[in-house]
Every structure is written in C-alpha cells, then in structure tokens.
Amino acid sequence: MKEFVSCRKMKEIDAHTIQEHKIPSLVLMERAACAVVEQLETRKETLKRILCVCGAGNNGGDGIAIARILNGKGYACAIFFLGKREKMTEETRRQMAIAESYQVPVVNNPDWKEYTTIVDAIFGVGLTRAVEGEFARVIEAMNRCKARRVAVDIPSGIHGDTGQVLQKAVQAEETVTFAYAKPGLYLYPGKQFAGHVKTADIGIYRETDTPLEIAVLEKKDLWSWLPARDPGGNKGTFGKILVVASQKNMAGAGYLCASACFATGAGMVKLHTVEENRIIYQTLLPEALVSTQKTVQVDLELLRNDLDWCDVVAVGPGLGTGADSQELLKYLLENNTKPMVLDADALNMISRYPSWMKYLGAHCVVTPHVGEMSRLTGISTEEIKRTAPEQAKKFHERTKTVCVLKDARTWIAGETDTVYLNISGNDGMATAGSGDVLCGTITGMLAAGLEPVKAAALGAFLHGLAGEYASLEKGVRGMLAGDIVHGISQVLKENEDKM
C-alpha cells in the first residue's frame, strides 16, 4: 500500500521533520536536489546543455541546488531565475549565494532551443493561484521546446491536491516528487502533465503513530486483504448474494453485476428481477438463481424470503425508478441490516426521496458517480470534482455509509480516518455497464467477508486492474464491460498462481 499526502499534510510533515527531528531545511533541500540529479543521470545523453528554471520559493531553491550539483559534475548547466529576488525564501537566497560562489552560470534571456534538458523548479506543491504574466509566458516557451522536461516535486501550474491546471502548466516527461506522492500527480488532468513519477526518499518522515491520510492499494494488497478460501468449503459458505436489479429492457445491468459477483468468488448469486428477464438470465447466466416478480402488485413476501436467504445484497443496477422499484428499495432500506451495496437507480430514488437517507447506515456501501453525488447532495458537479475526498468523507459522516465516489479516479471514505484513492484502470472503462461490474465486484468482496470499507477499496482496485487486463486484450476503444468481468478472473488467477 502506498501513502499519498495532501499539500497541507506535506507541509505539516516537513515542519515536523525540521522542528522535531532537527534536520535543517537546507539539508532536505540538498537531498531533494541530489534525488533529481540521480534521475536526470538515468538519461545522460540528454544532459549536453541543461537549464534549471527556478522560482523564488523553496522549489526554486531545489532547482538552484540541482544546477550547482550538475555543474560540479562537469555538466553545462545554467540557472534562469524567474521572479523577484526580494521575494526569495531564506533557503533559496542561501542556495543562490552558494551557486554564485561556485560561479554557476545565470542567464536572463535563454535561447530555449539550445537546451537538451529543462528542469522545472518554478512552483512547488503549495501553488493555488492562477499562473499568469511572465510565468505563463515562460511555461509556454518551455512546453514548445523539444528538450527533455523534468519537474521538481510537481509540474509548475498543477494543483497538488486536485490535479487542476491553474491556467498554465509545465508539460513534464518526468516528475521527481519528494517523500510522498501527491494526489495531483495522479488525478486528471494533472497526471497527463506529470509524465513518469518517481517518489524519492529525502529523509522526511511523518509521525508513525498517526493513520495514513490517503492510501493507494497495490497488487500485493489483494492477497493480504482477501480472506483465504476454505478448502473444505461449499457454495453456501463462499457467500450468497442477492442482486435486486433490472426492470424490463434493462437485463444487461443485472447480468453484468451478477457475473462480477461470481468472478470474485461468490458461491451463489440470486437475481431478483421482473418475470420478463427470467429467460434472458437463465440463458446468459445459468449459474445464477432467478427470482421474479410475476404479479401486478409487488410481492414483498418474495423479497423477504430472498433477503432471508442471502448474506449480502446489491440493489440498483437497471432497476428503474418507477413505483414498483420504489417499493422494493424502500422495503430493503427499512428491513435489511445485512451488508448492502446501493448503486445506480437505488441512488437516484434516494435523491428523489431524501427522507429515505435516514435508513442508510454502516452496513451500506453507496457508489455514486459525480452526477449522482450531485443529485444526492445538491452540490454542483464542478465542486464535487474539485473537492472529491472531502465530499466523500462528508457523505460518510452524514449517513455512516461507505461512500465510493466514482470518477476517472475514485475516492473511498468510511469509518477509518484514512481515505482510499483508486488509481487503477483506464479510459476504456468509460463504457456502458462498467459501473454495474463495479457494483458486483464490491458486493463480491463483501461476500468474501471483508468489512465494508475494505470491500469497497479492494473492489474498486480489483475492478480497475481488471480493466487494465481487458485493455491488453481488446484495447481501450474496443473493450466492453463484459471484458472487465473476464479481467477480474484473470487478475485473481494470476495472483493465485503466484501463491
């Protein structure tokens, strides 16, 4: 598991290292510079002429130190200082004095085409204002260059927390970030500006007794989190899932959700749906049980019996928002205490009837995309995108649910202090039915015995990995949601083979 930190948290950790561990800030700056130089030297053929573009903040101080170290190694490297010298931080002022004493060249009007590598050290992770004026013009000139571009900590002009482009941003090929990765390097559009990201250890450490702020799962977490399967188990002990889904003409949603449940290892899956879908499901997914509403009036006794049978519930994919669907959902909200994933139309109905939110609780996992979250909260989609982790946490605090806030990157907030960020997956997953597969994947993790927040985080990660596997076979343009289901099986088998 990787730890990411917000810009605010990074500032706190930096201060803690300096104040409590007595490591001078100039020492940290020197280590940061050495880490960037090490990365630069991985492609020595690009180091014929180097320009370090430096701002007045500590990021600029890193850049000045980089130029000095490169000159000391015999490389032709110059400094281009951007800004006002009187605004330099104390550390940057001292770095400039040291560089001048070593006679490191400083240029005022660089001829950009002369350089084979440009180091971006203009702004660090603390930038929140729009990039304008001379800074914007210089960044445009840097981006026009054919030179290799390497960013120090973060590409200048990218918001460290959100990945937002602050009007203008450096298009880097590589970014060397320090101590911990920042979300903005992996959130869109920031990821597209960061290039290859290397996280360098420069001796900054947070307090070990504090929980992770932002956690990002890795492949190794699959098996450390997934409960071992009992060799003596049977289909009943591997989890019985009830999928309440699919009105007439929407059978695909329930099918994809149920298929994903099976792919994650569930022993039994029952689809509770309308009679019109029976033959479709018995043909497409004969492994599943099918329970259908046959009468004009909703048969709540049938739903109650199905609820008694199962261990875990998924509700919403393709369900519709008509009167019958409302009655089914309201019954589940009022009567079910088993782990339950609410997706798609279940969320649309709750947003239509906000008083139903009182029935949500710690047994529930909700999976809204940005539009659904906007309808649930009344907050604009723009604001939700900008403050996604905070919105997920607030929804959890309001409802006690685990909130899986879906976008190109997905945030998961639950009862722990840690917020999970999922960065697996690709744009090929932006296809009809992908969300139904995610619903089934998370439900399958619940059926495996994981607590809701872990089921949601691991389910989102597995879903993204499955999408990556699917794209290898079909390409991002040609892959379908069903290919993601197949990818789930591939990911799990590959990891089983390595055990």
Order of alpha helices (4+ residues) and beta strands (2+ residues): beta-alpha-alpha-beta-alpha-beta-alpha-beta-beta-alpha-beta-beta-alpha-beta-beta-alpha-beta-alpha-beta-alpha-beta-alpha-beta-alpha-beta-alpha-beta-alpha-alpha-alpha-beta-beta-beta-alpha-alpha-alpha
